[in-house]
């Protein structure tokens, strides 16, 4: 079978849906390659007015995380935290969070999902916006992790002279994370709070 015969889903047979399930498994297994391809495409996407590309921002952020001893969940999520900028510039944080949600612990997903609001502390007052938008999340157990993520890895990663690792360096980590079983309770660890690694003394 090369394709199903039906043109409306309600008309599909068991055999056709079993065939589609096999096709889906192959497609899902290629997720890491699609993530890498999307990141690579950001090399041609200069953030308007900044000194670096969107790719370089992700590479810098992830390189800082790795050099500070972050675990693989943090490193990969930091690499892709702005992957939604191209298609969802007004909602990029939530888009990126949905990409990583099945594969990393809840703390990391929450930080990716809310980093846009937390970043506002650095610039929102210049536009007359609420600089402290993040305060509405003060009681969340992941609040400090997001503060630290923004301060240490995100807001500081717009430097054209920073020696980032190349994208290929991160490919094995991207492959490992996005090849995990989706929503594995042992991975997503709802409620687990690890925080960012301690800074060197």
N, C-alpha and C positions, 0 to 999 in steps of 0.2 A: 504494500500500500504506500503510495507516494503522497496522498492527501485524502482527506475525508470526502465523502460524497454530499453531506448535508450542507445546506445554505442557511439553515436556522438551527440553533443549538438544540431546540426541543426535538428535532428529528434525528439526532445522532444515535448510533447503536453502541452497545457495550464495546464491540470490537474497535469501533472508531475512537471511542474515548480512551481505551487502553493504548491504542496507537498514539493518541495525543499526549497521554501521560508520559510515554517514553520520550517523545519529542521535547516535552517540558523539562524532563530530567536533564537532557542534554543542554538545553538552553540555560537552566539554572546553574549548571556546572561551569558555564562560561562567564558567570557574573564577575569574578575577579578581573578577567581580561577586559570586560566592558568598563569597569571602574577605572582601570589603568588607561584605557583609551580616552575616556572622558577627561581625566586629569591631564593627559598629554595635550589634549585639545586646548586646554587653558593656557598653554605656552604662547598662543597667538592672541590671547585675550588680555590686553592691557587694561588694568583698572583705571578708568578715566581720571587723570590728574596725578596718579601715584607714580612712583619711580620704578615699579616692578610689575610683572604680570600676575595674574591670578594664580597660576601654577607656582610661581616663585613664592608667593605668600604662603601657600599650603606647604611647600617644601621647607621653608624657613620655620614655620610653626612646628611641623613634625620633627625637624632636626633639633630644635630646641628641646622638645619633649624627650626625644631619645637621649640627647646628651645629658639631660637631668635625671636619667634613670627611670623614665616612665615605662609602664608595661605596654604590651602590644595593643591592648584595647585603646589606651590613650593615644599612642603613636598613630595608629591607623585612623582613628576618629579625628584626630587633629589634622592629619593630612587631607581628609575629605570634608572638613567642617564647612567649607564654603563652596562645595561642589555644586550647590544649587543656584549659585549666583547668576549663571547664564540664563536659565529658564525661569527662575523664580526670584528675581532680585528683591522683591518686597516680602518674600517669605522663605528666603534661602535657608535659614536656620532650621525651620521645621522640615523642609524638604530633605536636607542632609540627615536630620535625625531619623526620618523614616527609612532612609537607605541603610543606616547602621543599626537600627533598633533590633532586628532579629539576631544580630551577631555579636553584640558587646553587652556588657553589664548595664543595668538600668541607670546607674550614676553617670556613666559616660554619655549615654543617649540623652539624658536630661540636660546635661551641660551643653551638648551640641544644639539641642532644641531651643535653649534659652540664651545662648551666648549673644545673640543680637541685642536683646534688652540690656544685658550686662555691659556690653561694649559702650552703651550710650553714656556711661559715666565719664568717658573721655572726650565727648564732643557735643552732646545734645544741647548743652547750654549755649553753644554758639549759634544755634538755630532757634532758640527760645523754647526748646522742648524740655521735657522732664529728664534732667540729668540722672536722677535717682530712680528711674523706672524699676531697677532691680530690687528695690526695697520691698516691693509687694511679694517677693519670694523669700523674704528674710527668714521665715519659719520653716522653709524647706530644708531637709537634711543635706541636700546637695548644693545649697547656696554658696558655701565657702569654696567648694570645688570649682564652681563656675567663676567666682571672683578670681581665684588663683589662675585658672585656665586663661582668662582674658588678660590678666596682668602679665603673666610669665611667658605665654606662648602666642597669643593672638595679637594684641595691640602693639607688641614690640617687633612684629615680623613684617616690616615694610622697608627693610634696609638693603639696598642694592649691593652693599659690600659684605653682607653676611655670608659666610661659607656654608651654604646648605649642602646636604647630601643630594645627589641626583635622584631623579624619579626611579630609575632602575634599582636603586638601593632599597627602596621600600616595597618592591614587587613581591618578594617572598612573604612579607608580613601581610600585605593586602590579600594575597592568595590564601594564606592561612586563615585569616579572619573571615573572609567572605566564602570560604569553603566549609565553614562550620555548619552543623545542623541548626536550622533556623529555630529560634525561640527555645533552645535547649535550656531548661531551668538551671542547670549547672553553670551555664554561661551568662545568661542575662541577669541572674542574681538580684532579683527585686529586693530593694531595701538595703543592700550591702553598701556600706560607705567606706571607701578606701582612701579617697582624697588623692591629691597629686603627691609625687615623691617629695621628701624633704629636700630643701636646698642644701648644697654642700656648705659646710661650716667655713 
